[in-house]
Amino acid sequence: MHDMTAANLRSAFGGESQAHMRYKIWGDVAQKEGFPKIGKLFHAVSFAEQIHATSHFSVHKDLTGAFLVNAMAGFGIGHTKENLANALEGENFEINEMYPTYKNTAEFQGEKNAERSFLWALETEKEHAKLFQKAKEAVEAKKDMDYPSLYVCKVCGYTHEGEPPGKCPLCGAPRERIEVFK
């Protein structure tokens, strides 16, 4: 594997791993503050970020050793409104800067598995940003979100509002590979 793609996989792994834990904690905060649906959103997205981290790690599986893996991200246990703002900032960075660059680098270097992992994360982060924006608007109106359910594909992490389809619209995984959060 090319060094640049390997470094990008480690960077993405670090960012997604940290997002997984942050969102898990922030989901608990939202629930305690009286926003159970926003809490469930954070937990669903946390699950998706874990899937992304696992994917990036798995693509990098043949490169072992000690590496510095870190990420710039919102930190701390704030209130739900602040946590949503931090989540949106992180998702937008991944959408606008990080994943397009990582995906293009992997494509240029002929690293198909890394390219796919980055593409799946990029497309999923777009959905996360939309959902976090809706949640932020709800909190600003002093309300919880209103959605029937959320689903997360266990293969690619794709996250969407509503009832799950027969197969994942991003990776094509069958319905059995989709986790529903109500």
C-alpha positions as CSV (number, residue, x, y, z in Angstrom):
1,M,0.0,0.0,0.0
2,H,1.2,3.5,-0.8
3,D,2.4,5.6,2.2
4,M,-0.1,8.5,1.6
5,T,-3.1,6.2,1.4
6,A,-1.9,4.3,4.5
7,A,-1.5,7.5,6.4
8,N,-5.0,8.7,5.3
9,L,-6.5,5.4,6.5
10,R,-4.8,5.8,9.9
11,S,-6.0,9.4,10.1
12,A,-9.6,8.4,9.2
13,F,-9.5,5.5,11.6
14,G,-8.5,7.9,14.4
15,G,-11.2,10.4,13.6
16,E,-14.0,7.8,13.2
17,S,-12.9,6.0,16.4
18,Q,-13.0,9.2,18.4
19,A,-16.4,10.2,16.8
20,H,-17.8,6.9,17.8
21,M,-17.0,7.5,21.4
22,R,-17.9,11.2,21.4
23,Y,-21.3,10.5,19.8
24,K,-22.0,7.7,22.3
25,I,-21.4,10.0,25.2
26,W,-23.2,12.9,23.6
27,G,-26.2,10.6,23.0
28,D,-26.4,9.9,26.7
29,V,-26.2,13.7,27.4
30,A,-29.1,14.4,25.0
31,Q,-31.2,11.7,26.7
32,K,-30.5,13.2,30.1
33,E,-31.4,16.6,28.8
34,G,-34.8,15.4,27.6
35,F,-34.1,14.8,24.0
36,P,-34.5,11.0,23.6
37,K,-34.7,11.0,19.8
38,I,-31.6,13.1,19.5
39,G,-29.9,10.8,21.9
40,K,-31.0,7.9,19.7
41,L,-29.6,9.8,16.7
42,F,-26.2,10.2,18.3
43,H,-26.2,6.5,19.2
44,A,-27.1,5.5,15.6
45,V,-24.4,7.7,14.2
46,S,-21.9,6.4,16.8
47,F,-22.6,2.9,15.5
48,A,-22.0,4.1,11.9
49,E,-18.7,5.7,12.9
50,Q,-17.6,2.5,14.5
51,I,-18.4,0.7,11.2
52,H,-16.3,3.3,9.3
53,A,-13.4,3.0,11.8
54,T,-13.5,-0.8,11.4
55,S,-13.5,-0.5,7.6
56,H,-10.5,1.8,7.5
57,F,-8.7,-0.4,10.0
58,S,-9.4,-3.6,8.0
59,V,-8.2,-2.1,4.7
60,H,-4.9,-1.2,6.6
61,K,-4.7,-4.7,8.2
62,D,-1.4,-5.8,6.5
63,L,0.5,-2.7,7.7
64,T,1.3,-3.3,11.4
65,G,3.4,-1.4,13.8
66,A,3.3,1.6,16.1
67,F,1.8,4.7,14.5
68,L,0.6,8.0,15.9
69,V,-3.2,8.1,15.3
70,N,-5.0,11.2,16.3
71,A,-7.6,13.7,15.0
72,M,-8.7,17.3,15.5
73,A,-12.2,17.2,16.9
74,G,-14.7,18.8,19.2
75,F,-13.9,17.7,22.7
76,G,-15.7,17.7,26.1
77,I,-19.1,17.0,27.4
78,G,-21.2,20.0,26.6
79,H,-24.9,20.5,26.3
80,T,-26.8,19.0,23.4
81,K,-26.9,22.3,21.5
82,E,-23.1,22.7,21.7
83,N,-22.5,19.0,21.0
84,L,-24.7,19.2,17.8
85,A,-22.7,22.2,16.7
86,N,-19.4,20.3,17.2
87,A,-20.8,17.3,15.5
88,L,-21.9,19.3,12.5
89,E,-18.5,21.0,12.3
90,G,-16.8,17.6,12.3
91,E,-19.1,16.1,9.7
92,N,-18.8,19.1,7.4
93,F,-14.9,19.0,7.6
94,E,-15.1,15.3,6.6
95,I,-17.5,16.0,3.7
96,N,-15.8,19.1,2.3
97,E,-12.1,18.5,2.9
98,M,-11.0,15.2,4.4
99,Y,-12.8,12.4,2.6
100,P,-12.8,13.9,-0.9
101,T,-9.0,14.3,-0.6
102,Y,-8.5,10.8,0.9
103,K,-10.7,9.2,-1.7
104,N,-9.0,11.0,-4.6
105,T,-5.6,10.0,-3.3
106,A,-6.6,6.4,-3.0
107,E,-8.1,6.4,-6.5
108,F,-4.9,8.0,-7.9
109,Q,-2.8,5.5,-6.2
110,G,-4.9,2.6,-7.3
111,E,-5.9,1.5,-3.8
112,K,-9.5,0.3,-4.6
113,N,-10.3,-1.0,-1.1
114,A,-9.3,2.3,0.5
115,E,-11.1,4.3,-2.1
116,R,-14.3,2.3,-1.4
117,S,-13.9,2.7,2.4
118,F,-13.5,6.5,2.0
119,L,-16.4,6.7,-0.5
120,W,-18.7,4.9,1.9
121,A,-17.7,7.2,4.7
122,L,-18.0,10.3,2.6
123,E,-21.5,9.5,1.4
124,T,-22.6,8.5,4.9
125,E,-21.2,11.7,6.5
126,K,-23.5,13.7,4.2
127,E,-26.5,11.9,5.7
128,H,-25.1,12.5,9.2
129,A,-24.8,16.2,8.6
130,K,-28.4,16.5,7.4
131,L,-29.6,14.6,10.4
132,F,-27.5,16.7,12.8
133,Q,-28.8,19.9,11.2
134,K,-32.4,18.8,11.7
135,A,-31.5,17.9,15.4
136,K,-29.9,21.3,15.9
137,E,-32.9,23.1,14.5
138,A,-35.2,21.1,16.8
139,V,-33.1,21.9,19.9
140,E,-33.1,25.6,18.9
141,A,-36.9,25.4,18.9
142,K,-36.7,23.7,22.3
143,K,-38.0,20.4,20.9
144,D,-36.8,16.9,20.3
145,M,-36.5,15.5,16.8
146,D,-39.4,13.7,15.2
147,Y,-38.7,10.7,13.1
148,P,-40.2,7.2,12.8
149,S,-36.9,5.4,12.9
150,L,-33.2,5.5,11.7
151,Y,-31.4,2.8,10.0
152,V,-27.7,2.0,9.7
153,C,-26.1,-0.4,7.3
154,K,-23.8,-2.8,9.2
155,V,-21.5,-3.1,6.1
156,C,-20.9,0.5,5.0
157,G,-22.4,2.6,7.9
158,Y,-25.0,4.3,5.6
159,T,-27.4,6.1,7.9
160,H,-30.9,7.4,7.0
161,E,-34.2,8.4,8.5
162,G,-37.3,6.3,7.9
163,E,-38.0,2.7,7.3
164,P,-35.1,0.6,5.9
165,P,-35.2,-0.4,2.3
166,G,-34.9,-4.0,0.9
167,K,-31.1,-3.3,0.5
168,C,-28.7,-0.6,1.4
169,P,-28.8,2.2,-1.2
170,L,-25.0,2.8,-0.8
171,C,-23.4,-0.7,-0.8
172,G,-26.2,-3.0,-1.8
173,A,-26.1,-5.0,1.4
174,P,-29.4,-7.0,2.0
175,R,-32.0,-5.9,4.6
176,E,-30.7,-8.4,7.1
177,R,-27.5,-6.3,7.3
178,I,-29.4,-3.1,8.3
179,E,-29.8,-2.1,12.0
180,V,-32.9,-0.2,12.9
181,F,-32.9,2.5,15.7
182,K,-36.4,3.5,16.9
